[in-house]
Amino acid sequence: AVPTAVPTDAPVPPTDAPQPDVDECASSPCGMGQSCNDPDVSYGSQHDFVCTCDGDMSITKVDGPATCEKDECSTDPCGAGQTCNDLDRSLTSLKDFTCTCDKDMSVKATGAA
């Protein structure tokens, strides 16, 4: 194969031309239940956006979605005399906690234990 020559009179882009700002949060890279913050949107600063879980979730990750979890038992939804258990704390699994009567207690109503 014969190499293709580049004409010597072809325009060369200036190396000192200003580059456009890049807001990495504009494409919503963080996902459901998360906020995005790009602390430096200048062209040379990439892969520095931060995903933070919203609300009472506190897991954070730089350059990618955070893994957010919500412990539905943190607000003590079962009440006195009951133990709450939330096995799946992912944001796609809500209202799946269970309430169990503590020792020496019995169920008196339907719904929550």
Secondary structure, DSSP 8 states (H G I E B T S, - for coil): -------TTS----TTS------GGGG--S-TTEEEE-S--STT--S--EEEE-TT---EEESS----B--GGGG--S-TTEEEE-S--BTT--S--EEEE-TT----SSS--
